[in-house]
Structures are given as C-alpha cells and as structure tokens.
Amino acid sequence: MINYNNKHFRPVSNTENGETSAETIFKYKQTGNILTSEYAGGKIICGHLIGLVDENGHIDMRYHQVNDKGEMMTGICNSKPELLPNGKIRLHETWRWTSGDLSEGQSIIEEL
C-alpha cells in the first residue's frame, strides 16, 4: 500500500466544471488505510476530504469545500496512483459533484 502521510499535492489539470487549480494545495495525512486532507487555494477557501486507501494505493474519497462564492460544495472522487520516474506520485482522479449540477470530471494532481 502507498503511504500518503505528510505528502502535498497540486493539481496539474482539471476539467472545466472543477474548482481546483494550480493554486490549490492538498496536505495529506494517513493513518493505516484512512486518508484525510485539508486543502485550499484558488477558488477554494477551505476544503477537507476523507478516504480509504486500498492495497494498490487507490483512494475512494468524499470531499467538501467552501468556494470563493461562499457556496458549500460536496463530491465523490476515486484516485489511481502513478509512480513517476523521480519517485513522486501522480494521482489520476475521476470525480462527481454531489451538490450543485451533479456533473462529473477528471483531474490530475502531482506530489510536490
């Protein structure tokens, strides 16, 4: 299992209906297979996620955040890791809003 504890990530791509950007920083914590994160930056004033990490490092997570319009947004995300040649982790994410327009999207975040 990949251990994400104390790793920081930044988005490198996102679909247009997403709110994260290169200004968003995710600070991951992991205990056992439980992953949590606080994140902020860009359109996101404050966000949190909680997820479960499986034996292959895949993450099943739920997130909530307050955006710069003062809206509470919630969603579901599944992340698949890719180990880069430099030893860093890239996460390929498929997500869906559970609030707002309920649309889906894809993003990629990379370890700093």
One Martini backbone bead per residue (centre of mass of N, CA, C, O) as a GRO file, in nm:
protein
  112
    1MET     BB    1   0.097   0.036   0.022
    2ILE     BB    2   0.050   0.356  -0.005
    3ASN     BB    3   0.195   0.641   0.161
    4TYR     BB    4   0.052   0.979   0.215
    5ASN     BB    5   0.199   1.088   0.445
    6ASN     BB    6   0.294   1.424   0.425
    7LYS     BB    7   0.176   1.489   0.148
    8HIS     BB    8   0.188   1.707  -0.137
    9PHE     BB    9  -0.056   1.858  -0.364
   10ARG     BB   10  -0.107   1.948  -0.721
   11PRO     BB   11  -0.268   2.061  -0.976
   12VAL     BB   12  -0.242   2.003  -1.351
   13SER     BB   13  -0.552   1.913  -1.395
   14ASN     BB   14  -0.890   2.009  -1.516
   15THR     BB   15  -1.202   2.037  -1.547
   16GLU     BB   16  -1.417   2.303  -1.591
   17ASN     BB   17  -1.617   2.204  -1.338
   18GLY     BB   18  -1.394   2.267  -1.153
   19GLU     BB   19  -1.205   2.420  -0.860
   20THR     BB   20  -0.932   2.341  -0.909
   21SER     BB   21  -0.579   2.440  -0.904
   22ALA     BB   22  -0.248   2.538  -0.897
   23GLU     BB   23  -0.330   2.689  -0.610
   24THR     BB   24  -0.390   2.412  -0.495
   25ILE     BB   25  -0.341   2.257  -0.169
   26PHE     BB   26  -0.262   1.931  -0.057
   27LYS     BB   27  -0.276   1.779   0.279
   28TYR     BB   28  -0.167   1.474   0.370
   29LYS     BB   29  -0.310   1.208   0.575
   30GLN     BB   30  -0.207   0.887   0.733
   31THR     BB   31  -0.390   0.604   0.889
   32GLY     BB   32  -0.338   0.347   0.758
   33ASN     BB   33  -0.627   0.355   0.538
   34ILE     BB   34  -0.663   0.655   0.636
   35LEU     BB   35  -0.758   0.953   0.466
   36THR     BB   36  -0.656   1.298   0.486
   37SER     BB   37  -0.753   1.652   0.406
   38GLU     BB   38  -0.630   1.970   0.349
   39TYR     BB   39  -0.759   2.253   0.147
   40ALA     BB   40  -0.634   2.529  -0.067
   41GLY     BB   41  -0.700   2.754  -0.327
   42GLY     BB   42  -0.814   2.979  -0.516
   43LYS     BB   43  -1.153   2.899  -0.516
   44ILE     BB   44  -1.058   2.773  -0.237
   45ILE     BB   45  -1.090   2.829   0.100
   46CYS     BB   46  -1.211   2.536   0.211
   47GLY     BB   47  -1.097   2.190   0.260
   48HIS     BB   48  -1.209   1.838   0.275
   49LEU     BB   49  -1.098   1.493   0.322
   50ILE     BB   50  -1.205   1.141   0.293
   51GLY     BB   51  -1.040   0.811   0.293
   52LEU     BB   52  -0.959   0.504   0.120
   53VAL     BB   53  -0.688   0.276   0.107
   54ASP     BB   54  -0.559   0.048  -0.090
   55GLU     BB   55  -0.319  -0.190  -0.181
   56ASN     BB   56  -0.273   0.003  -0.461
   57GLY     BB   57  -0.346   0.321  -0.375
   58HIS     BB   58  -0.632   0.357  -0.392
   59ILE     BB   59  -0.889   0.617  -0.375
   60ASP     BB   60  -1.176   0.658  -0.163
   61MET     BB   61  -1.365   0.966  -0.169
   62ARG     BB   62  -1.465   1.253   0.026
   63TYR     BB   63  -1.590   1.595  -0.024
   64HIS     BB   64  -1.548   1.938   0.110
   65GLN     BB   65  -1.632   2.287   0.019
   66VAL     BB   66  -1.541   2.635   0.007
   67ASN     BB   67  -1.596   2.892  -0.195
   68ASP     BB   68  -1.565   3.223  -0.328
   69LYS     BB   69  -1.905   3.229  -0.308
   70GLY     BB   70  -1.997   3.063  -0.037
   71GLU     BB   71  -2.007   2.764  -0.123
   72MET     BB   72  -2.117   2.439  -0.068
   73MET     BB   73  -1.922   2.155  -0.165
   74THR     BB   74  -1.971   1.817  -0.298
   75GLY     BB   75  -1.799   1.482  -0.318
   76ILE     BB   76  -1.662   1.228  -0.539
   77CYS     BB   77  -1.353   1.020  -0.538
   78ASN     BB   78  -1.118   0.859  -0.766
   79SER     BB   79  -0.783   0.731  -0.718
   80LYS     BB   80  -0.487   0.679  -0.928
   81PRO     BB   81  -0.171   0.573  -0.918
   82GLU     BB   82   0.153   0.716  -1.021
   83LEU     BB   83   0.485   0.644  -1.069
   84LEU     BB   84   0.748   0.838  -1.101
   85PRO     BB   85   1.080   0.859  -1.186
   86ASN     BB   86   1.125   1.064  -0.923
   87GLY     BB   87   0.911   0.922  -0.694
   88LYS     BB   88   0.660   1.047  -0.745
   89ILE     BB   89   0.308   1.128  -0.730
   90ARG     BB   90   0.034   1.047  -0.944
   91LEU     BB   91  -0.314   1.147  -0.970
   92HIS     BB   92  -0.599   0.988  -1.104
   93GLU     BB   93  -0.914   1.157  -1.137
   94THR     BB   94  -1.253   1.069  -1.051
   95TRP     BB   95  -1.545   1.282  -1.043
   96ARG     BB   96  -1.837   1.396  -0.832
   97TRP     BB   97  -2.096   1.581  -0.778
   98THR     BB   98  -2.336   1.620  -0.484
   99SER     BB   99  -2.370   1.906  -0.591
  100GLY     BB  100  -2.532   2.107  -0.774
  101ASP     BB  101  -2.501   1.968  -1.104
  102LEU     BB  102  -2.369   1.664  -1.082
  103SER     BB  103  -2.112   1.652  -1.218
  104GLU     BB  104  -1.831   1.546  -1.404
  105GLY     BB  105  -1.470   1.453  -1.369
  106GLN     BB  106  -1.115   1.532  -1.430
  107SER     BB  107  -0.794   1.478  -1.266
  108ILE     BB  108  -0.455   1.599  -1.186
  109ILE     BB  109  -0.215   1.513  -0.936
  110GLU     BB  110   0.093   1.629  -0.774
  111GLU     BB  111   0.371   1.589  -0.613
  112LEU     BB  112   0.594   1.819  -0.442
   0.00000   0.00000   0.00000
